[in-house]
Amino acid sequence: MRKEQNRTILLVEDEVLIAMSEKMQLEEIGYNVLLAHTGENSIELFVKNTKIDLVLMDINLGNGIDGVEAGQLILNNREVPLVFLSSHTEPEVVMKTEKITSYGYVVKNSGLTVLDASIQMAFKLFYANKKVYENEQRYRTLFNNSHTTIFLIDPYTKKIADVNQAALDFYGWSYEEFIGKDISEINSQYVELTDLEIENILKVKQKVYEFEHRIKNGSIKYVEVRTGPINISNKILLYSIIIDRTAKKIVEELLNKSEIKYQTILNTIRESIFIIDVETFLITEVNDSACKLYGYLREELIGLENYKLSTEPDLSITVSDEFKDIINLKKYIGNRYHKRKDGTTFPVIISSSLFEIKDKRYVLAAVSEIIE
């Protein structure tokens, strides 16, 4: 027996003999069938029976409310697939059913095979739509509750389509001020992208950029932007995850300009900062934010090989390759899972750059936890 069968159908038909015949046919192929002969009776049965999986509704139901009105009242109570079953094919009758959400229109006497196929299709469409809705609701919940700043951008108009609460907090604009704003109003380094460049971005999973962004009060933030395509309600948009790297930028400039004792500077920064010896991979300095995030005392982190914070058993070779990239390119950006002292793991984004003090090379690594 198909899983679409052994389900309960509410059949609404005012002609008693026709109703009994349709009920018997549907029961022969495995459906449970409840009968209602008026629109008012169908609503009463539906409200009382929460196990009804589908409504098969005639349009003309004699005296009282018709099938269209009854169907709307039923759907106001609970969402189920609703299929109209009628002998009328006149355009004006069919158009009446377009006022409400239905999953098919079957002409009477089309045969049991056609009716059964229409019911099965209604179930498939209903649950497919339900899954899309649930996925969108899940996305919306994650989007709005994320502590990470996120934009959604129309790739062709370059205008912001949506932002989350974290973006409102970071940039200072209201939601109404954000929506429809051209991205060039925020990105002070914005360069008009050609259609070909846009298509290239839409083909990749994610690209990483470093920009200067303007916030509402006019000040500039140094940010890392991770962008890529996302399908929202069958529309392709670009998501942009914004990571504030202003503190890291300030530290880089101070460390490269002087040999001042940098611990005082580091501890004023909320971002987790590590300073690592290029030759030995040993952590030579951390700030208070890093100690708090990883659950270690400062003394426990100083002298620890930085790759031992990773969840992978031995990343010394990988880290060595990364450090080569930093030396050659002066920077490295990547994702990884790290572990705290208590063994719990969490995803992070790492942004690293090279600097020198007294001809000795170090890596400055800024680590941000990703809120999943």
C-alpha positions in Angstrom: 0.0 0.0 0.0 1.3 3.5 -0.9 2.2 5.8 2.0 -0.1 8.4 0.4 -3.0 6.0 1.1 -4.2 5.0 4.6 -4.8 8.7 5.1 -8.0 10.4 6.1 -9.9 12.4 3.4 -12.8 14.7 4.2 -15.1 14.4 1.1 -17.6 17.2 0.9 -20.5 16.4 -1.6 -24.1 17.4 -1.3 -25.4 14.6 -3.6 -25.8 11.7 -1.3 -25.6 8.9 -3.9 -22.6 10.5 -5.6 -21.0 10.9 -2.2 -21.4 7.3 -1.3 -20.1 6.1 -4.6 -17.0 8.3 -4.4 -16.4 7.2 -0.8 -16.5 3.5 -1.7 -14.1 4.0 -4.6 -11.6 5.9 -2.4 -11.8 3.4 0.4 -11.2 0.5 -2.1 -7.7 2.0 -2.8 -6.9 2.5 0.8 -8.1 5.9 1.9 -10.1 6.6 5.1 -13.1 8.8 4.1 -15.3 11.0 6.2 -18.4 12.5 4.5 -20.0 15.9 4.8 -23.0 17.0 2.7 -22.9 20.8 3.5 -20.3 23.4 3.8 -21.3 24.1 7.4 -21.1 20.4 8.3 -17.6 20.1 6.6 -16.3 22.8 8.9 -17.7 21.2 12.0 -16.2 17.8 11.1 -12.9 19.3 10.2 -12.6 21.2 13.5 -13.5 18.1 15.5 -11.2 15.7 13.6 -7.5 16.7 13.6 -6.5 13.6 11.7 -8.0 14.7 8.5 -5.1 14.9 6.0 -6.9 16.3 2.9 -10.2 17.9 1.9 -11.9 16.9 -1.4 -14.4 19.7 -1.8 -17.4 20.1 -4.2 -18.1 23.7 -5.1 -21.9 23.8 -5.3 -23.3 22.5 -2.1 -27.0 23.5 -2.3 -28.3 25.8 0.3 -25.9 27.5 2.7 -22.2 28.4 2.0 -20.5 27.1 -1.1 -17.4 25.0 -1.3 -15.1 28.0 -1.9 -16.2 29.7 1.3 -16.2 26.5 3.3 -12.7 25.7 2.0 -11.4 29.1 3.1 -12.9 28.7 6.6 -11.3 25.2 6.9 -7.9 26.6 5.9 -8.3 29.4 8.4 -8.4 26.7 11.1 -5.5 24.5 9.8 -3.4 24.2 6.7 -4.1 21.0 4.7 -4.1 20.2 1.0 -7.5 21.1 -0.5 -8.6 19.7 -3.9 -11.8 20.9 -5.6 -14.0 18.3 -7.2 -16.7 19.6 -9.4 -18.8 18.9 -12.5 -18.5 22.6 -13.5 -15.8 23.7 -16.0 -17.0 27.2 -16.7 -14.2 29.8 -16.4 -16.1 31.9 -13.9 -16.6 28.8 -11.6 -12.9 27.8 -11.8 -11.8 31.4 -11.2 -13.7 31.4 -7.9 -11.4 28.7 -6.5 -8.3 30.9 -7.2 -9.2 33.1 -4.3 -7.8 30.5 -1.9 -4.9 28.1 -1.7 -5.9 24.8 -3.3 -3.9 21.9 -4.7 -5.9 20.9 -7.7 -9.3 21.0 -9.6 -10.7 17.7 -10.7 -13.7 17.3 -12.9 -16.2 14.7 -11.7 -16.4 11.5 -13.7 -12.7 11.8 -14.7 -12.3 8.3 -13.3 -10.7 6.9 -10.2 -7.2 6.8 -11.7 -7.2 10.6 -12.4 -8.8 11.4 -9.0 -6.2 9.2 -7.2 -3.3 10.8 -9.1 -4.6 14.3 -8.3 -4.8 13.4 -4.6 -1.3 12.0 -4.6 0.0 15.1 -6.4 -1.8 17.4 -3.9 0.0 15.6 -1.0 3.4 15.9 -2.7 2.9 19.7 -3.5 1.6 20.4 0.0 4.5 18.7 1.8 7.0 20.2 -0.6 5.7 23.7 0.1 5.6 22.9 3.8 9.3 21.9 3.7 10.2 25.1 1.8 8.3 27.2 4.4 9.9 25.4 7.3 13.4 25.9 5.8 12.7 29.6 5.3 11.5 29.9 8.8 14.6 28.1 10.1 16.8 30.4 8.0 14.9 33.5 9.2 15.4 32.4 12.9 19.1 31.7 12.4 19.5 34.9 10.4 17.9 37.2 12.9 19.4 35.6 16.0 22.9 35.3 14.7 25.5 37.5 16.5 27.4 37.7 13.2 26.7 40.7 10.9 25.0 39.6 7.7 23.7 41.3 4.6 21.7 39.9 1.7 22.4 41.9 -1.5 20.7 41.8 -4.9 23.7 41.1 -7.2 22.3 43.0 -10.1 21.0 46.2 -8.6 23.8 46.2 -5.9 21.1 47.1 -3.3 20.7 45.6 0.1 17.7 43.2 0.2 17.9 42.2 3.9 20.0 42.6 7.0 19.9 41.0 10.5 19.8 42.6 13.9 23.6 42.3 14.3 24.0 44.5 11.2 21.7 47.2 12.6 23.8 47.2 15.9 27.1 47.3 14.0 26.3 50.0 11.4 23.8 52.1 13.4 21.2 52.4 10.7 17.6 51.3 11.2 16.1 48.4 9.2 14.1 50.8 7.0 17.2 52.9 6.3 19.2 49.8 5.3 16.7 48.1 2.9 17.3 49.4 -0.7 20.5 51.2 0.2 23.2 50.9 -2.5 26.2 48.9 -1.2 28.5 51.7 -2.4 27.1 54.0 0.3 28.6 51.6 2.9 31.7 50.3 1.1 34.0 53.3 0.7 36.3 51.2 -1.6 33.4 50.0 -3.7 34.2 49.5 -7.4 31.4 48.9 -9.9 31.4 45.2 -10.8 30.9 44.1 -14.4 28.2 41.6 -15.3 30.9 39.0 -15.9 32.5 39.6 -12.5 29.1 39.2 -10.9 28.5 35.9 -12.7 31.9 34.7 -11.5 31.0 35.5 -7.9 27.7 33.7 -8.3 29.5 30.5 -9.4 31.8 30.2 -6.4 30.9 29.0 -2.9 32.6 32.0 -1.1 35.0 34.8 -1.7 36.8 36.8 0.9 37.6 40.5 0.7 39.0 43.2 3.0 37.3 46.6 2.8 36.8 49.8 4.6 33.1 50.2 5.6 31.4 53.4 6.6 28.9 53.3 9.5 26.1 55.8 10.2 28.1 58.2 12.3 30.6 58.6 9.4 33.5 56.7 11.0 35.3 53.9 9.1 35.5 50.3 10.1 38.1 47.8 8.7 36.1 44.7 7.8 36.6 41.2 6.4 33.7 40.4 4.0 32.9 36.8 3.1 30.4 36.6 0.3 28.8 34.0 -2.0 25.4 33.1 -3.6 22.4 32.0 -1.6 18.9 30.9 -2.8 16.1 32.6 -0.9 12.6 31.9 -2.0 13.8 30.9 -5.5 15.8 34.2 -5.8 19.6 34.2 -6.0 21.1 36.8 -3.7 24.6 37.4 -2.4 25.1 36.9 1.3 27.9 39.0 3.0 29.2 38.0 6.4 30.9 41.0 7.9 33.7 40.6 10.5 35.0 43.6 12.2 38.8 43.7 11.9 39.3 47.3 13.0 41.0 46.3 16.3 43.4 44.0 14.4 44.2 46.8 11.9 45.1 49.2 14.7 47.3 46.6 16.4 49.1 45.9 13.2 49.8 49.6 12.6 51.1 50.1 16.2 53.3 47.0 16.2 54.8 47.9 12.8 55.5 51.5 13.9 57.1 50.9 17.3 58.4 48.4 19.7 56.1 49.5 22.5 55.0 46.9 25.0 51.9 45.6 23.3 50.1 43.7 26.1 48.4 46.9 27.3 47.1 47.5 23.8 45.9 43.9 23.3 43.9 43.8 26.5 41.8 46.8 25.4 40.6 44.7 22.4 37.5 42.5 22.6 38.7 40.3 19.6 40.9 37.2 20.5 44.5 38.1 19.5 47.4 35.7 19.4 51.0 36.6 18.5 53.0 33.6 17.3 56.7 33.0 16.6 57.0 32.2 12.8 60.0 29.9 13.4 58.7 27.8 16.3 54.9 28.2 16.0 54.9 29.0 19.7 52.4 31.5 21.1 54.4 34.4 22.5 51.5 36.6 23.6 47.7 36.6 23.9 45.1 39.0 25.1 42.5 38.6 27.8 39.8 38.0 25.2 41.7 34.9 23.9 42.1 33.5 27.4 38.4 33.9 28.1 37.3 32.4 24.8 39.6 29.3 25.1 39.3 28.9 28.9 43.1 29.0 29.6 45.2 31.2 31.9 47.6 33.5 30.0 50.5 31.5 31.4 49.1 28.3 30.0 48.8 29.7 26.5 52.3 31.3 26.3 54.7 28.8 24.9 52.0 26.5 23.5 52.3 25.4 19.9 49.4 27.3 18.2 48.2 24.3 16.2 47.4 22.4 19.5 44.3 24.6 19.8 42.9 22.8 16.7 40.5 19.9 16.9 42.7 17.9 14.4 45.4 15.8 16.1 48.4 17.2 14.3 48.2 20.3 12.2 51.9 21.2 12.2 52.3 20.5 8.5 49.2 22.4 7.6 50.2 25.3 9.8 53.6 25.3 8.3 52.0 25.7 4.8 49.8 28.5 6.2 52.8 30.3 7.6 54.5 30.1 4.2 51.4 31.8 2.7 51.6 34.5 5.4 55.3 35.1 4.7 54.7 35.2 0.9 51.4 37.0 0.9 51.7 38.9 4.2 48.3 37.5 5.3 46.1 34.4 5.7 42.3 34.0 6.1 40.7 30.7 6.9 38.1 28.6 8.8 38.8 26.0 11.4 37.4 24.2 14.4 39.2 25.0 17.7 38.9 23.5 21.1 38.7 25.0 24.5 40.6 23.8 27.6 37.5 21.8 28.7 37.5 19.9 25.3 34.4 21.6 23.8 34.9 22.5 20.1 33.7 25.6 18.2 34.1 27.0 14.7 36.3 30.0 14.2 37.4 32.4 11.4 41.2 33.2 11.5 42.7 36.3 10.0 46.5 36.4 10.2 49.2 38.8 9.1 53.0 39.2 9.3 55.0 41.8 11.2 58.5 42.2 12.5 60.1 43.4 15.8 63.9 43.7 15.9 64.2 41.7 12.7 62.3 38.8 14.2 59.1 37.8 12.4 55.8 37.1 14.1 52.2 36.3 13.1 49.4 38.3 14.4 46.3 36.1 14.4 42.8 37.5 15.1 40.3 34.8 15.9 36.5 35.2 15.9 34.0 32.6 17.0 31.3 31.8 14.4 27.9 31.6 16.0 26.2 28.6 14.2 
